[in-house]
C-alpha cells in the first residue's frame, strides 16, 4: 500500500461518515487535506508552496453493473 493510500485510510477511519479529500504535492510528495491547504492563499502545498497538486483517489473500487 502506498503512503498516500495509508494516509487516506487513516483520514477516512478517523472521520466516519464525513468525506475528506486528500491531496499530494507533485514536488515534495507530501499528503495533506483541504483544511491544511487553505492555510496559504490560493491552491498551494502547505509544506513547499508549490502550485501543482494532485487529488488522491480513494483505494475503494466501485463495481457498476453492465447494462
N, C-alpha and C positions, 0 to 999 in steps of 0.2 A: 504494500500500500504506500502510495506517495505521501510525502509530508503534507501536501495541500489537502489530500483526502482525509488524513488523520485529523488535521485542524478542523476541517468541515464537519467530521463526525463528532468531535468534541463540542463544537458550537451547536450542532443540532441536538445532541443529547442534553446540553445544558439548558436549552430553551425549547422544550417540547411544545408543539402547537404554534410556535411563532417562527415564521420563516426568516432566516438570516442569509444575507448574500455575502459570500466570501470572495475576495479579490486577491490577485497575485501581481506583484510588481514584475515587469519584464526585465528590469535591470538588476535589482538585488535579489529577486526571488522570494522575498518575504510575503507571508499571507496576512491579511487583515480584513476587518469587517467594515461596513459602510460608516458606522459612527466614528471609527478610528480615522477613516479617510476624510471625514468632514472637519477635522481639526484645522487643516490648511484650507485656504480659499481655492475654489476650483476642484478639479479632479486630479489629485496627485498622490503619490506614495508618501505616507507619513514618515517613512524612515529615510529615504534618499531624495525625495522631492521630484521624482521622475514622473512624467506625464502619461506614459503608456502603461496601462494596467489591463489585466485580463480577469474576467469573471470565471471562477472555478465552477465547473459543472458538478452537480451532485453525483455521488457514486451509485445512486439507485438507478436501476434500469426500468424503463417503462415498457410494458407489454401492451400492444394495441392489436385488437382482433382484426384480421383481414376481412374485407367485405366480399 
